[in-house]
Amino acid sequence: MTKKKKKEFNFKRWAAKWFSLNGFMSIGWKIVRTIILVGCCYTILYPFLLKIINSFKSFEDYLDPAVQFIPKYFTWENIQAVMSQLQYKKLFIPTLVYTLLVSLIQVFICGLAGYGFGRFKFKGRGILFGLMLMELLVPPQVLMTTYFIRFRFFFGGLNLINTPWPVIIMAVTGLGIRNGLYIFMFRQTFKNMPKELEEAALIDGCGAFKTFYRVMMPNAVSLMVTVFLISFAWQWTDTSYTSRFQGRTDLLVNMITYVDGGEEAIMVTQYNNTAAVLIVLPIMIVYLIGQKFFIQGVAQSGITG
């Protein structure tokens, strides 16, 4: 009798929970949320998945209207041809080293600036922080001409154009791609850390800089990985700064304009799709490796709050 009463009670409680107004509203919200998530995933992933599929289609598959998604004549010729035109094997390592260097510099410099804004009080901090946020609002094209002239006549007559130095110098000085966003993320994270960490480091004889890299940065590993992933993705696919400061430098992103599919318009589209997949592939691999830290870092920075 006791078991039957328990089962009967559980069923009544379940029925009262789900067959009430609140229960119907909860179920309805879950359905709506699922539809929204599926729609967003479809909108974001469908174009890229279509590019991947088209990369393996043969010329005959493009001419066959019956072929929509699964190729009849699976081929690697598109990838081989595009890799040859991009000089993929030759330029991959130099591009990777360059992107990693700039991304690591941005993580350190933006972390240091965010630590200063988040933990120190000094005159003009609010004004400087507001000016830093302006970097998020001003399009990079507005300042591109000024930057170009500065690096073309660096310290009077030194020409840094078509070298990696303009982007590296901008990263070191906190003016790199989306550095304002990274500083803001670090500032929010360091601001919310307990003061006891700094007090304990001060008792142990640590100065401000030693406290930063021995105490604060190890407690912000997730955010560091997040900033690194975002910086790597933007730097790897950047065309604004790269085309103007390093237009003649052998980087993968500069070689996309040289991809040629011949006279057939279909082959041009086919090769462009393949080139896009090859360029984005390293970003996907890096993100899959660090996606756990990426989610934690975004939550830790408080941007979604």
Secondary structure in CASP SS format (residue, H / E / C, confidence):
PFRMAT SS
TARGET T0000
AUTHOR 0000-0000-0000
METHOD secondary structure of the structure
MODEL  1
M C 1.00
T H 1.00
K H 1.00
K H 1.00
K H 1.00
K H 1.00
K H 1.00
E H 1.00
F H 1.00
N H 1.00
F H 1.00
K H 1.00
R H 1.00
W H 1.00
A H 1.00
A H 1.00
K H 1.00
W H 1.00
F C 1.00
S C 1.00
L H 1.00
N H 1.00
G H 1.00
F H 1.00
M H 1.00
S H 1.00
I H 1.00
G H 1.00
W H 1.00
K H 1.00
I H 1.00
V H 1.00
R H 1.00
T H 1.00
I H 1.00
I H 1.00
L H 1.00
V H 1.00
G H 1.00
C H 1.00
C H 1.00
Y H 1.00
T H 1.00
I H 1.00
L H 1.00
Y H 1.00
P H 1.00
F H 1.00
L H 1.00
L H 1.00
K H 1.00
I H 1.00
I H 1.00
N H 1.00
S H 1.00
F C 1.00
K C 1.00
S C 1.00
F H 1.00
E H 1.00
D H 1.00
Y H 1.00
L H 1.00
D C 1.00
P C 1.00
A C 1.00
V C 1.00
Q C 1.00
F C 1.00
I C 1.00
P C 1.00
K C 1.00
Y C 1.00
F C 1.00
T C 1.00
W C 1.00
E H 1.00
N H 1.00
I H 1.00
Q H 1.00
A H 1.00
V H 1.00
M H 1.00
S H 1.00
Q H 1.00
L H 1.00
Q C 1.00
Y H 1.00
K H 1.00
K H 1.00
L H 1.00
F H 1.00
I H 1.00
P H 1.00
T H 1.00
L H 1.00
V H 1.00
Y H 1.00
T H 1.00
L H 1.00
L H 1.00
V H 1.00
S H 1.00
L H 1.00
I H 1.00
Q H 1.00
V H 1.00
F H 1.00
I H 1.00
C H 1.00
G H 1.00
L H 1.00
A H 1.00
G H 1.00
Y H 1.00
G H 1.00
F H 1.00
G H 1.00
R H 1.00
F C 1.00
K C 1.00
F C 1.00
K C 1.00
G C 1.00
R H 1.00
G H 1.00
I H 1.00
L H 1.00
F H 1.00
G H 1.00
L H 1.00
M H 1.00
L H 1.00
M H 1.00
E H 1.00
L H 1.00
L H 1.00
V C 1.00
P C 1.00
P H 1.00
Q H 1.00
V H 1.00
L H 1.00
M H 1.00
T H 1.00
T H 1.00
Y H 1.00
F H 1.00
I H 1.00
R H 1.00
F H 1.00
R H 1.00
F C 1.00
F E 1.00
F C 1.00
G C 1.00
G C 1.00
L E 1.00
N C 1.00
L C 1.00
I C 1.00
N C 1.00
T C 1.00
P C 1.00
W H 1.00
P H 1.00
V H 1.00
I H 1.00
I H 1.00
M H 1.00
A H 1.00
V H 1.00
T C 1.00
G C 1.00
L C 1.00
G C 1.00
I C 1.00
R C 1.00
N H 1.00
G H 1.00
L H 1.00
Y H 1.00
I H 1.00
F H 1.00
M H 1.00
F H 1.00
R H 1.00
Q H 1.00
T H 1.00
F H 1.00
K H 1.00
N C 1.00
M C 1.00
P C 1.00
K H 1.00
E H 1.00
L H 1.00
E H 1.00
E H 1.00
A H 1.00
A H 1.00
L H 1.00
I H 1.00
D C 1.00
G C 1.00
C C 1.00
G C 1.00
A H 1.00
F H 1.00
K H 1.00
T H 1.00
F H 1.00
Y H 1.00
R H 1.00
V H 1.00
M H 1.00
M H 1.00
P H 1.00
N H 1.00
A H 1.00
V H 1.00
S H 1.00
L H 1.00
M H 1.00
V H 1.00
T H 1.00
V H 1.00
F H 1.00
L H 1.00
I H 1.00
S H 1.00
F H 1.00
A H 1.00
W H 1.00
Q H 1.00
W H 1.00
T C 1.00
D C 1.00
T C 1.00
S H 1.00
Y H 1.00
T H 1.00
S H 1.00
R H 1.00
F H 1.00
Q C 1.00
G C 1.00
R C 1.00
T C 1.00
D C 1.00
L C 1.00
L H 1.00
V H 1.00
N H 1.00
M H 1.00
I H 1.00
T H 1.00
Y H 1.00
V C 1.00
D C 1.00
G C 1.00
G C 1.00
E C 1.00
E C 1.00
A H 1.00
I H 1.00
M H 1.00
V H 1.00
T H 1.00
Q H 1.00
Y H 1.00
N H 1.00
N H 1.00
T H 1.00
A H 1.00
A H 1.00
V H 1.00
L H 1.00
I H 1.00
V H 1.00
L H 1.00
P H 1.00
I H 1.00
M H 1.00
I H 1.00
V H 1.00
Y H 1.00
L H 1.00
I H 1.00
G H 1.00
Q H 1.00
K H 1.00
F H 1.00
F H 1.00
I H 1.00
Q H 1.00
G H 1.00
V H 1.00
A H 1.00
Q H 1.00
S H 1.00
G C 1.00
I C 1.00
T C 1.00
G C 1.00
END
